[in-house]
Amino acid sequence: MDLRQKIADNPMSGYQWLVVALAVLLNMLDGFDVLAVAFTAKSIQTELGLDGTHIGTLMSAGLLGMTVGSVFLAPLADRFGRRPLLIVSTALSALGMLMTYFAQTVEGIALWRVVTGLGVGGILPCTNVIVSEYSNKKWRGLAIAIYASGFGIGAMLGGMSAVVLQDSYGWRSVFLIGAVLTLAAVLVLMALLPESVEYLLGKRSAEAKKQLDKIVAKMGLSGDWTFPDAAEQVKKAKVSALRLFEPSYIKTTLLIWLAFITVMAAYYFISSWTPALLEAAGMAKTQSQTVGMAISIGGAIGSLVFGVLVSRWTPRTVLIAFALAAAGSVFAFLSAGSLALALVFAVVLGALMNGCIAGLYTINPTLYAADFRNTGVGVTIGVGRLGSILSPMIAGGLLDAGWAKDDLYGGAALVIALAAIAIFFLKPRIQH
C-alpha cells in the first residue's frame, strides 16, 4: 500500500502525536518570539526615547523577517529536507532573540528582530506540512487546529514573562528567556524530530527507504508499504502568477487579497499595539500586559472554535460571521468600564480575529483550480503579509500625527468590516 494512504487510513499512534506536539512547541516559541516586542514596547520606548513610528517599525521588523523567511528560506526544505531546515531556522530565531538582548540602539534591535522573523518564516511552513503528513485522515483537522493554537499560547507565555520579569530585570530579560527556550528547542528537535515523510518518498533512494522503515516502525504500522507511483511524483510545470489577473480570476484575486490584507493588518495592529496603547492611556503596566495576554489566549481558542463550527456550516459563512462579530467586539473592547470586562472582551476579540485568519487559510485553497492552487495560495498569503508588516508602522505614524487610541481601534474595526464584505462576494470553486 502507498505509505501516504497507509498513514491516512490507520489510527494515530503516540509517536505521531509526539510529532504534532513538537510542531505545537515550535509554534508556541514562534508566538513568543514574534510578539515579544508587543509586551516590551513601552519599556523600550522609555529607555531609548523613541516615538511611535520607531516602535511601530520595531513591531513590523519581525513580521518583515517572517515574510522574507517564508519566501527564501522555506523553499529550501524541498532541496535539503524539512528536518534540517527546521533546526537551522529555530537556531536562527534563537540567535535573533539573544542578540536583541544585547542590542543598544533602535537600529540594532530592528536588525535582530528581522533575523528572528527570518527564522520564524522558515519554521511555520515546514511545521504546518509535517503536522499534515504525520496525521491520519480522521484526526488531521484536529491536529492542525491544535497546532494553530500554539502561536497564541506562545504569545500568552511571552506576556506572562513580561509581567513577571520586566519590573525586576528589565525588558531585555524577556528576550533572553525567549532565546534560552528557543535554543533548548533546537536540542529537542535534534533528538526527536523525524524527517518529512513526503520529502523521503520523493527521494526514492535506499537511504530514504531505510529512514522511512524506522518511521513506520515507530508509528506501529504493520504490513508492507510502497513508494507512490513515480508518475505521481513528476512535478507539474510551473504556472505563472499572472494567471491571477486573467478574466476568470481577477475578481477573486482582488477580493481575497483585500480580505487577507485587512484581516492581517487589523490582527497585528491589535496584538502588537494594545499593551503599549493601554499603558500610555494610564493603565498599569502589568494590567496592560495582562490584557495583551488575554488577546493571545483568545487567539489560541479562536482557531479551535472555528474548526468546530465549520463541521456544521460552510467556512465562508462562519468566516463572515466571525469578521462582523470581530468588528463589533472592537467597540465592545473600547467601551469596557473595568479591567474584568476588558479582559473578557479581549479574549473574545482575540478569538474572533484568529478565527478570521484560520478561516482565510481554509477558504483560500477553494478559490483556485487544482493545477493552479499552490501558486494562487502562496501568492495570496504573501500579499496578505503586507498588511501585517505595514499596520504596526502605520499605527505608529498616526499616533505621532495626533490620532487617539480610539481612532486607531475604530479604523481597525472598519478594516475588519471591509474583509467581511470582500468575503461575501467570494465564490469558492470547491464547495464544502
N, C-alpha and C positions, 0 to 999 in steps of 0.2 A: 504494500500500500504506500502511496505517496506520503512522505513524512509529514507534510503540512496538513494533509487530510487526517492522518493518524492523530496528530496533536489536537486538531479541531474536534474530533469525534470522541476522544477519551476523557475521563474525568480529570479534573485538575489535581495534581499531586502537591505535596508540601514543597517540593523543590521549585515548582512553577510559581507558587505563591511567594517563595523566597525571592525569586527574580522580580516579581511585581513589587515586593517590599523594598528591594534595592532601588528600583526606579522611583518609588514614593520618597525614599530617603533623599535621592538626588533632587527631586522636585522641591522638597522641603528646603533643602540648602539653597536652591535657586531663589525661592521666595525670600528667604532670609537675606541672601547676598544682594539681590536686586533692590529690595525695598529698605535696606538698612539706612539709606540716606533720608528716607521719609521720616524716620523716628529720631534722627540726629540733626536734621536740617537747622532747627532753631539754634542749637548749641554751636554748630559750625558757623552759622551766620554771625552769632555774637562774638565768637573767638576771632574770626578773620575780618569782621566788619564788612560783610557782604550785603549787597542789595538783592531785591527779589529776582532780578534777571540772572545773577550769578547762581543763586540757589536753584532756580529753575534749570539752568544749564547742568548743574551737578546731578539733578534728578534725571535729566534726559541722557546724560553721558552713558550710564549703564544700559539704557534702552537702545541707544545707538550701537553700542558694542554688541548687544544681543542680535540686532538686525544684521550687522556685518558678519558675526559668527555663524548665523544660520545660513547666510548666503555663501560664505567662503570656507568655513570650517566643516559644517555638517556634510556637504557633498563628499568630503574626503573619506567618509565612512564606507562608501561604495568601493573605494580602492584599497584601503588599509584595514577595514573591519570596524564594527561599532564598538567593540570592547576597547581596543587601544585608543580610539578617538575619545571615548567617554573618560578614560583615565587621564589622558593628556588635557582634555577640556576642563575636567574637575581640578586638576593641578593648576591650570591657568587661572581659574576662578579663585583658588586659594591664594595664589600669588598676588592677584589684584587686591584682595581683601587685606592681605598682610602689608602690602606697600601703601595702601590707603592709610593704615595705622601710622606709618612713618611720615606721610606727606605733610608738608608745612605750608603749602600755597594752594590757592584755588585751582591753579593750572595743574599742579601735581595730583591733587585729589581727582580732578576730572579725567586726567590721563589714566590713572589706575582704576577708575570706575569703568572706563571704556574697556580696559583689559579684563576686568571682572565680567562685564557683559559679553565679551568675546567668548569666554569660557562657557557661560550660561547658554549662549547661542549655539554652541557646539553640542551641548548636553541635551537640550529639550527635544530636538527632532529624533535623536537616537533612542532616548528612553521611551518616547511615545511608541516607536516602532517595535522595540523589544517587548514592551508590555503586550502589544497586539500579537506578536509572534509566539509568545510563550503561554498565551491564554487559549483555552478551548472556546468553541463556538458559544456554549451555554453561558459562560461567565465572562466573556470578553468585554461586554458592555460595562459590567460592574467593575471589572479590573481597571478599565480605562477611567471610569468615574472616580474610583479610589485614588488612582494615580493623579488625576487632575486636581483633586482636593489638596494634594501635598503642598502646592505652591502657597495657598492661603494659610495653611498650618505653619509653614516655614516663616511667612511674613509675620504671623502672630507671635511666633517664638522670638523673632527679631525685635518686636515691640516689647515683649516681656524682658528681654535682655537689656533694652534701653532703659526701661523703668527701673530695673534692679541695679544696673551698673553706672549709669551716667552721672548721677549726683555724687557718687563716691569716687569713681575712677575716670570720669570724663567720657566724651563721645567716642574717642578713639578705641576704648575698650570693647565697644560693640563690634567693631571691625576685626579686632584681634580675636575675639571669641568666634566670629564667623570664619576667620582664617584657620583657626585650630580645628574647628569642627569639619570644615571642608577638606583640610589636609588628612584628617582621620578617615574621611570617606574615601579618599584615594587608596588608602591601605586596605580598607574593606573591599573595595572594588577589585583590587589586585588579587585578593584572596578568594573572592566568591563569585564575581560576575562572569558568566559564560559569554561566548561569542554569539552573535545573531545567527539564528537558525537559517534565515533566508540568505545571509551572506555566505555561510558554509555550503549551503545547497548550490549556490551559484558557482562555487569553486570546482565542484565535481572532481576533487582530487582524492588520492588515497589518504593524505593527511586530514583533509576535511571530513572524510568518512570516519576516520578514527575519532576525531573530536565529536562528531555527531553521535557515534555509538556510545560514547561516555555520557553525553547529554541525555540520550534516550534512556540509558540505564538509570540515571539519576531521576528521571521522570517516572520511572517504573512502568514504561510501556513495553508490553510483551509482543512477541512475533517479529517477523522481518519487516523492514521498511525499504523504500526505494527513493532514488532521486526523481524529481519530476522529469517528464519528457523533455529532452533537450530543446525541442521546438518551442516549448512553452517559455523557455528562458531566453530566447533570442530577443534582443532589445528592439523595441519598435523605433522607427525613425522619429527623430525629434520633430515636434510640432512647433511652429512659430507662434510666439506670444501675440503676434499681430492678428491672429485669428480672433482674439478677444474683441477686436474692433470691426469684425465683419457684421453685416446687417443682422444676421441671426443671433449675434451675441452682444452687440453694442449696448442695448438697453440693460440686459442682465449684468454686463460688466460694470456699467456706471452705478447701478443700484447697489450691487454687492460691495463695490468699493466704497460708496458713500456709507453704507451700513458699518463696514469694518472700521473705517477711519473715525467715524463719530463715536462708536462704542468704545474703541480702544482709547481715543482721546479723553472721553469722559471718565473711563475707569482709571486711567493712570493719573489724571489730574486729581481725582478724588482720593485714590490710595496714596499718592505721593505727597500732596499738599495739605491734607486735612490736619495732621498733628501740628504742623507749623502754623497754620492759619488759626486754629483754635487757641494755641498758646499766645499768638500775637493779639488775639481778641480778649485776652485776660484770663483764660483758663489755666490752671496749674499744669506744670509740665507733665507730671505723672498722669493727670486726668486726660490731657490731650492725647498722650501716648496710649492710654487705655482705650480711648475712642478709636484711635487708629487700629489697635488690635482687634476691636470689635468688628470693624470693616473686614479685616482679614479673616476672622472667624466666619463671618457671613459668607465670604468668598469660598471658603472650604466647603461650606454647606450647600451653596448655590448650585455647583455643578452636579452634586449628588441628587438634589431635588429635581433639577432639570431632567436628569437621566430617568428618574421615576415617572415624571409626568409624560414624557414622550412615549412611554409604553401604552398610554391611553389616547393621547391626542397627537396630531402631527407636530414635528419640530417647528415648523413655520408658525403655526397657531400659538404654541407655547412661547416662542421667541417674541412674537408681537406683544403678547400679554406681559411678559417679563419686562420688555422695553418700556411700555406705557406705565407699568407699575413702578419701575425704577425712576422714571421722570417724576412721578408723583411723590415717591419716597424721598427725593432730594429736598422738596419743600417741607415734608414732614420732619426730616432731619434738622432743617434750619429752624423750624418753629419749636423744637423741643425746649421745654422750660426748665428741665432739670437734667442732671448727669445721667440718672437712671433712664429717662426717656431717650436721651441722646444715644446711649448705649444700645437700647432696643432698636431704634431706627437705624443706627449704624450697622447692626447685624443684618437687618432687612435689606438695607441699601447694598451692602457688600454681596449678599446672596443674590439679589436680583441682577446686579451688574455682572458678576461672574457667571451667572446663568445665561446672560446675554452672550457672553464670549463663548461659552460651551455651545450655545445654540447656533452661533455663526459657524463654528467649526463643524457642526453637524450638518447644516444645510448647504454649506459651500460645495462639497463634492456632488450634490444632487443637481447642480446647475449646469453641468457640462457633460457632453457625450463621453463615452468610455475612452476613446482614443485621444482625448484632449484633457482628461480630468486632472492628471498630475500637473500639467502646465497651468491650467486655469486656477487650481487650488493654490499652487505655490506663488504665483504672481499676486493673487489677491491677498494672501497673508502678508507678503512683503509690502504691498501698498498700504495695508491696514496698519502696519507698524509705524508708518509715517505719523499717524495720529498719536501713538504712544510716545514717540520721540518729541514731537513738536509741542504737545499740550502743556507739559510742565514748564517749558521755556516761555511759551506764550502767556501762561498764567503769571509767571514772574514779571514779565514785561508789563502786563496790565496792572499788576499791583503797584509797580513803580510809577505807572501813569495815573494812579489815583483811584483805581477800581476798588470797591469794597468787597469784603468776603462774600456777602450775599449776592452781589452782582456776578461773581465768578461761578458760584453754585447755580444761580439761575441760568447762566449761559450753558452750564453742563446739562441741566435738565432739558433745555431747548435742543441741544445737540442729540441727546438720547431720543427725544421725540422724533427728530428727523430720521433717526435709524429705524424707528417703528414704521414710519411712512414708507421708507425705502423697501423694507422687508415686505410690507403689504402688497407692493406691486411686483414682487419677485414671483416667478413661475418656475418651480423646480421641474427638471426634466425627468427625475426619478421620483415616483410617488411613494410615500411611506405608508 
